[in-house]
């Protein structure tokens, strides 16, 4: 195990900056996911840690060693890739032990490590099988075992589950969590799948255009996103966003008002433009408003598209005179997405009144996108709002 640290790491390719002044400090034994959209720099960051790419600027430390210019073999790392890449002509034992045999480890040590790795990833009795005799999940476990036998300081995993079907991916997420507990080692995991990041990691590092946007535990990224990008990227379906203007006692959006005292948030004043964010699960039918501690006034809408998901229904609502089907893109000022109970009797093309949970409304600076407040309440003194970089929880 080892601590991993990136200090002001930048990687440029001619006129493209893939990673921009990256600072990461990952503790010994942590499971950290690098997550973001395609092209955000997460794989380049991983390659820089691995030594497959040398940074243009900055330093990489593994443990107490500066490994910035060391080759991968000398860094004490092991990688698991999206492409499993097993040797088809070798059985499981030979695939797992291949790296050790290249390094001339004694036969007894190789056997010990292979047996231990096979036990950890539940491949007992399969060491004589060929790769084409195994399922996708079993082959991925062979690739993981091949990394385990290296007994590395840091595991680097680059979208290792991307080529598996949906059911197997869920199963393998659980397997990787068990692996982390068993090995108690540092794991850096690259993914674009936020479900993987939310369920597996101790902390999530959210990247966009080569820059680190936020690194925090999953629920902090979800409940207290540092900016609009994180708020929109973390969470599926995405957060609703509405344009708003701060008044003397309310935030005015194009179709409704939210009671609010701007004096409760440092640096916010009447006339300021903000972006209002609220997650679908924090939008409620007015019929259950009594169960919401700090509801807004009722908002009139019309149901557009309903998506039954089994344990919930996603209801796409049109506000005001909105005519555009919301199924085409994310919410806009004339649209709102609500998550409701699966036994709801709401039908398409029905008028519906909804309320927002004021405790879960987020405010973002319209100019910079930075978070201003996470949770607001009304002006009657029933609670307190967040302030810039703070939460009301």
C-alpha positions as CSV (number, residue, x, y, z in Angstrom):
1,X,0.0,0.0,0.0
2,X,1.1,3.6,-0.6
3,X,-0.1,7.1,-0.6
4,X,-0.3,8.8,-4.0
5,X,0.2,12.4,-4.7
6,X,0.1,14.6,-7.8
7,X,1.6,18.1,-7.5
8,X,0.7,20.6,-10.1
9,X,0.6,18.0,-12.9
10,X,0.0,19.3,-16.4
11,X,0.1,17.4,-19.6
12,X,0.0,19.2,-23.0
13,X,-0.1,17.8,-26.5
14,X,0.9,20.7,-28.8
15,X,-2.0,23.1,-28.4
16,X,-4.2,20.8,-26.4
17,X,-4.0,20.7,-22.5
18,X,-5.2,17.3,-21.5
19,X,-4.5,17.8,-17.8
20,X,-4.3,21.2,-16.3
21,X,-2.5,21.8,-12.9
22,X,-3.8,18.7,-11.3
23,X,-3.3,18.4,-7.5
24,X,-4.4,15.1,-5.9
25,X,-3.6,13.6,-2.5
26,X,-4.8,10.0,-2.2
27,X,-4.4,8.4,1.2
28,X,-2.9,4.9,1.8
29,X,-5.7,2.4,1.3
30,X,-8.2,4.7,-0.3
31,X,-10.5,3.8,-3.3
32,X,-10.7,6.9,-5.4
33,X,-12.6,7.1,-8.7
34,X,-11.6,9.5,-11.4
35,X,-14.9,10.3,-13.2
36,X,-16.0,12.7,-15.9
37,X,-17.2,12.8,-19.6
38,X,-15.1,11.7,-22.5
39,X,-12.1,13.9,-23.1
40,X,-12.1,15.3,-19.5
41,X,-8.5,14.0,-18.8
42,X,-9.2,11.1,-16.5
43,X,-7.3,8.5,-18.6
44,X,-4.4,10.9,-19.2
45,X,-4.2,11.4,-15.4
46,X,-4.2,7.6,-15.0
47,X,-1.5,7.2,-17.6
48,X,0.6,9.8,-15.9
49,X,0.4,8.0,-12.6
50,X,1.3,4.7,-14.3
51,X,4.3,6.2,-16.1
52,X,2.8,5.6,-19.6
53,X,2.9,9.4,-20.0
54,X,5.4,11.8,-18.7
55,X,3.9,15.1,-17.5
56,X,4.8,18.3,-19.1
57,X,4.9,19.9,-15.7
58,X,4.6,18.8,-12.1
59,X,5.5,15.7,-10.1
60,X,4.1,12.3,-9.2
61,X,4.8,10.7,-5.8
62,X,4.0,7.1,-4.8
63,X,4.7,6.7,-1.1
64,X,7.8,8.8,-0.4
65,X,9.3,8.3,-3.8
66,X,9.3,10.9,-6.7
67,X,8.4,8.5,-9.6
68,X,7.8,11.3,-12.2
69,X,10.4,10.0,-14.5
70,X,10.5,6.3,-13.6
71,X,9.3,3.6,-16.0
72,X,6.1,1.8,-15.1
73,X,7.9,-1.4,-14.0
74,X,9.7,0.6,-11.2
75,X,6.7,2.4,-9.8
76,X,5.1,-0.4,-7.7
77,X,1.8,-0.2,-9.6
78,X,-0.4,-2.8,-11.4
79,X,-3.0,-2.0,-14.0
80,X,-6.3,-3.5,-15.1
81,X,-7.5,-2.3,-18.4
82,X,-10.9,-2.1,-20.2
83,X,-9.5,-4.6,-22.7
84,X,-8.9,-7.7,-20.7
85,X,-6.2,-8.9,-23.1
86,X,-5.5,-12.5,-21.8
87,X,-3.2,-14.7,-23.7
88,X,-5.6,-17.1,-25.5
89,X,-3.1,-19.9,-25.7
90,X,-2.3,-19.9,-22.0
91,X,-4.5,-21.4,-19.2
92,X,-5.6,-19.3,-16.2
93,X,-2.5,-20.2,-14.1
94,X,-0.1,-19.2,-16.9
95,X,-2.0,-16.0,-17.5
96,X,-1.9,-15.0,-13.9
97,X,1.7,-15.9,-13.3
98,X,3.1,-14.6,-16.6
99,X,4.6,-11.4,-15.1
100,X,6.1,-13.2,-12.2
101,X,7.7,-15.8,-14.5
102,X,9.2,-13.0,-16.6
103,X,10.9,-11.7,-13.5
104,X,12.2,-15.1,-12.6
105,X,10.4,-15.5,-9.3
106,X,10.9,-18.9,-7.6
107,X,8.3,-21.6,-8.5
108,X,7.2,-21.8,-4.9
109,X,6.6,-18.1,-4.6
110,X,4.7,-18.0,-7.9
111,X,2.5,-20.9,-6.7
112,X,1.8,-19.1,-3.4
113,X,0.9,-15.8,-5.1
114,X,-1.3,-17.4,-7.8
115,X,-3.2,-19.5,-5.2
116,X,-3.8,-16.5,-3.0
117,X,-5.0,-14.3,-5.9
118,X,-7.2,-17.1,-7.2
119,X,-8.8,-17.4,-3.8
120,X,-9.4,-13.7,-3.5
121,X,-11.2,-13.4,-6.8
122,X,-12.9,-16.8,-6.5
123,X,-11.2,-18.7,-9.3
124,X,-10.5,-21.8,-7.3
125,X,-10.6,-24.9,-9.5
126,X,-10.3,-22.9,-12.7
127,X,-6.6,-22.5,-13.0
128,X,-6.3,-25.1,-15.8
129,X,-9.1,-23.6,-17.9
130,X,-8.5,-21.7,-21.1
131,X,-9.8,-18.1,-21.6
132,X,-12.3,-19.2,-24.2
133,X,-13.9,-21.6,-21.7
134,X,-14.7,-18.8,-19.3
135,X,-17.4,-16.1,-19.1
136,X,-16.7,-12.4,-19.4
137,X,-16.8,-11.9,-15.7
138,X,-14.4,-14.8,-15.1
139,X,-12.0,-13.5,-17.6
140,X,-12.1,-10.1,-15.9
141,X,-11.3,-11.8,-12.6
142,X,-8.3,-13.4,-14.2
143,X,-7.0,-10.0,-15.3
144,X,-7.5,-8.7,-11.8
145,X,-5.7,-11.7,-10.3
146,X,-2.8,-11.1,-12.7
147,X,-2.6,-7.6,-11.1
148,X,-2.9,-8.9,-7.6
149,X,0.1,-11.3,-7.8
150,X,2.3,-8.3,-8.4
151,X,1.5,-7.2,-4.8
152,X,1.7,-3.6,-6.0
153,X,1.6,-0.4,-3.8
154,X,-1.2,1.0,-6.0
155,X,-3.8,-0.6,-8.3
156,X,-4.8,1.4,-11.4
157,X,-8.0,0.3,-13.1
158,X,-9.0,2.0,-16.3
159,X,-12.7,1.3,-17.0
160,X,-12.3,-2.5,-16.4
161,X,-16.0,-3.2,-16.5
162,X,-16.9,-1.2,-19.6
163,X,-17.2,-4.2,-21.9
164,X,-19.4,-6.3,-19.6
165,X,-23.2,-6.5,-19.8
166,X,-25.2,-4.4,-17.4
167,X,-26.1,-7.3,-14.9
168,X,-22.5,-8.5,-14.8
169,X,-21.2,-5.0,-14.3
170,X,-23.3,-4.7,-11.1
171,X,-22.0,-8.0,-9.9
172,X,-18.4,-7.1,-10.6
173,X,-18.8,-3.8,-8.7
174,X,-19.6,-5.8,-5.6
175,X,-16.6,-8.1,-6.4
176,X,-14.3,-5.1,-6.6
177,X,-15.5,-3.7,-3.3
178,X,-14.8,-7.0,-1.7
179,X,-11.4,-7.0,-3.3
180,X,-10.6,-3.6,-1.8
181,X,-11.6,-4.8,1.7
182,X,-9.6,-8.0,1.3
183,X,-6.4,-6.3,0.0
184,X,-6.8,-3.0,2.0
185,X,-4.7,-1.3,-0.8
186,X,-4.8,1.9,-2.7
187,X,-7.0,1.8,-5.8
188,X,-7.4,4.5,-8.5
189,X,-10.3,3.7,-10.7
190,X,-11.2,5.5,-14.0
191,X,-14.8,5.5,-15.2
192,X,-17.4,7.6,-16.9
193,X,-20.1,5.6,-15.2
194,X,-21.2,7.6,-12.1
195,X,-23.0,4.6,-10.7
196,X,-19.7,2.8,-10.4
197,X,-18.1,5.9,-8.8
198,X,-21.0,6.5,-6.3
199,X,-21.2,2.9,-5.2
200,X,-17.5,1.8,-5.0
201,X,-15.3,4.8,-4.0
202,X,-14.3,6.4,-0.8
203,X,-13.9,9.6,-2.7
204,X,-14.8,10.8,-6.2
205,X,-12.5,13.1,-8.2
206,X,-14.7,14.8,-10.8
207,X,-12.8,16.1,-13.8
208,X,-13.8,18.4,-16.7
209,X,-11.6,19.7,-19.6
210,X,-8.5,18.5,-17.8
211,X,-9.3,20.3,-14.5
212,X,-10.2,18.9,-11.1
213,X,-13.7,20.2,-10.2
214,X,-14.2,18.5,-6.9
215,X,-12.8,15.6,-4.8
216,X,-15.0,14.5,-2.0
217,X,-17.0,11.4,-0.7
218,X,-19.8,10.4,-3.1
219,X,-22.6,11.8,-1.1
220,X,-20.9,15.1,-0.6
221,X,-20.5,15.5,-4.4
222,X,-24.1,14.6,-4.7
223,X,-25.6,16.8,-2.0
224,X,-23.1,19.6,-2.0
225,X,-21.7,20.0,-5.6
226,X,-19.0,22.6,-5.8
227,X,-20.3,24.0,-9.1
228,X,-22.8,23.6,-11.9
229,X,-20.8,21.0,-13.8
230,X,-20.6,18.7,-10.8
231,X,-24.3,19.2,-10.0
232,X,-25.2,18.3,-13.6
233,X,-22.8,15.4,-14.0
234,X,-23.3,13.6,-10.7
235,X,-26.8,12.1,-10.4
236,X,-28.9,10.2,-12.9
237,X,-31.2,11.7,-14.1
238,X,-29.5,15.1,-13.9
239,X,-30.4,17.9,-11.6
240,X,-33.1,20.4,-12.9
241,X,-31.6,23.9,-13.6
242,X,-33.7,27.1,-13.9
243,X,-32.6,30.7,-14.4
244,X,-33.4,32.9,-11.5
245,X,-33.1,36.5,-10.3
246,X,-32.8,37.4,-6.7
247,X,-35.5,39.8,-5.4
248,X,-36.0,41.4,-2.0
249,X,-37.9,38.5,-0.6
250,X,-37.9,35.8,-3.4
251,X,-36.0,34.2,-6.2
252,X,-37.9,34.8,-9.5
253,X,-37.8,32.2,-12.2
254,X,-39.5,32.5,-15.5
255,X,-42.6,30.5,-14.3
256,X,-42.7,30.8,-10.5
257,X,-41.3,32.4,-7.4
258,X,-39.4,30.9,-4.4
259,X,-39.7,32.8,-1.1
260,X,-36.1,33.7,0.0
261,X,-34.3,36.2,2.0
262,X,-31.0,37.1,0.2
263,X,-29.6,38.6,3.4
264,X,-29.1,35.0,4.7
265,X,-26.4,34.3,2.1
266,X,-23.1,36.2,2.2
267,X,-22.5,38.3,-0.9
268,X,-25.9,37.7,-2.4
269,X,-28.1,40.8,-3.1
270,X,-31.4,41.7,-4.9
271,X,-30.8,41.9,-8.6
272,X,-28.2,39.1,-8.7
273,X,-28.7,36.4,-11.4
274,X,-28.5,32.9,-10.1
275,X,-29.1,29.4,-11.4
276,X,-31.6,27.4,-9.3
277,X,-30.9,23.7,-9.1
278,X,-33.2,20.9,-7.6
279,X,-33.0,17.2,-8.1
280,X,-35.9,15.2,-9.4
281,X,-36.5,13.4,-6.0
282,X,-36.9,16.8,-4.3
283,X,-39.9,17.7,-6.5
284,X,-43.2,16.5,-5.0
285,X,-46.8,16.5,-6.0
286,X,-48.7,19.1,-4.0
287,X,-50.8,16.3,-2.5
288,X,-47.9,15.3,-0.3
289,X,-46.7,18.8,0.5
290,X,-47.6,18.3,4.2
291,X,-44.8,15.7,4.4
292,X,-42.2,18.2,3.1
293,X,-40.7,20.3,6.0
294,X,-40.2,23.5,3.9
295,X,-42.2,23.3,0.7
296,X,-42.4,26.1,-1.8
297,X,-45.7,27.5,-2.9
298,X,-47.5,25.3,-5.4
299,X,-46.2,25.3,-9.0
300,X,-48.6,24.7,-11.8
301,X,-47.4,22.3,-14.5
302,X,-48.6,19.7,-17.1
303,X,-47.3,16.2,-17.3
304,X,-45.6,15.4,-20.6
305,X,-43.8,12.0,-20.6
306,X,-43.8,9.3,-17.9
307,X,-41.0,6.8,-17.6
308,X,-41.7,3.9,-15.3
309,X,-38.5,2.6,-13.8
310,X,-39.9,-0.1,-11.5
311,X,-39.1,1.4,-8.2
312,X,-40.0,5.0,-9.3
313,X,-41.5,6.9,-12.2
314,X,-39.8,9.8,-13.9
315,X,-42.4,12.4,-14.7
316,X,-41.4,15.1,-17.3
317,X,-43.4,18.2,-16.6
318,X,-44.0,21.3,-18.7
319,X,-44.2,24.7,-16.9
320,X,-46.1,27.7,-18.1
321,X,-46.8,27.5,-21.8
322,X,-43.9,25.1,-22.4
323,X,-44.5,23.0,-25.6
324,X,-41.2,21.3,-26.1
325,X,-41.1,17.6,-25.2
326,X,-38.6,17.2,-22.4
327,X,-37.7,13.7,-23.5
328,X,-35.3,15.3,-26.0
329,X,-32.9,17.1,-23.6
330,X,-32.3,18.1,-20.1
331,X,-34.6,20.4,-18.1
332,X,-34.9,24.1,-19.1
333,X,-36.8,27.0,-17.7
334,X,-40.1,25.6,-19.1
335,X,-39.5,22.0,-18.0
336,X,-39.1,20.1,-14.8
337,X,-38.3,16.5,-14.0
338,X,-39.9,14.9,-11.0
339,X,-39.4,11.4,-9.4
340,X,-42.6,9.9,-8.0
341,X,-43.8,6.7,-6.4
342,X,-44.4,3.7,-8.7
343,X,-48.1,3.5,-7.7
344,X,-48.8,7.1,-8.6
345,X,-52.0,7.7,-10.6
346,X,-50.5,10.6,-12.6
347,X,-51.2,10.3,-16.3
348,X,-49.6,11.9,-19.3
349,X,-51.1,15.3,-20.4
350,X,-52.6,16.0,-17.0
351,X,-52.5,19.2,-15.0
352,X,-50.5,18.8,-11.9
353,X,-49.4,21.0,-9.0
354,X,-45.9,20.4,-7.5
355,X,-43.8,21.8,-4.7
356,X,-40.0,21.9,-4.2
357,X,-38.2,20.9,-1.0
358,X,-36.6,24.3,-0.1
359,X,-34.0,22.5,2.0
360,X,-32.7,20.8,-1.1
361,X,-32.7,23.8,-3.5
362,X,-29.2,24.7,-4.7
363,X,-28.1,28.2,-5.8
364,X,-25.2,28.7,-8.2
365,X,-23.5,31.9,-9.4
366,X,-24.9,32.6,-12.9
367,X,-21.6,34.0,-14.1
368,X,-19.0,31.6,-12.7
369,X,-21.2,28.5,-12.0
370,X,-19.8,28.2,-8.5
371,X,-22.1,27.0,-5.7
372,X,-23.6,29.7,-3.6
373,X,-25.9,27.7,-1.2
374,X,-27.1,24.2,-0.7
375,X,-30.5,24.4,0.8
376,X,-32.7,27.5,1.4
377,X,-35.7,28.0,3.6
378,X,-38.4,30.6,3.7
379,X,-38.2,34.0,5.4
380,X,-40.4,33.1,8.4
381,X,-37.4,31.9,10.4
382,X,-38.2,28.2,10.2
383,X,-34.7,27.4,9.3
384,X,-31.4,28.7,8.0
385,X,-29.9,28.8,4.5
386,X,-26.5,27.8,3.4
387,X,-23.8,30.4,2.6
388,X,-21.2,30.4,-0.1
389,X,-19.1,27.1,0.2
390,X,-21.3,26.1,3.2
391,X,-24.3,23.8,3.6
392,X,-27.4,24.3,5.9
393,X,-27.2,20.7,7.0
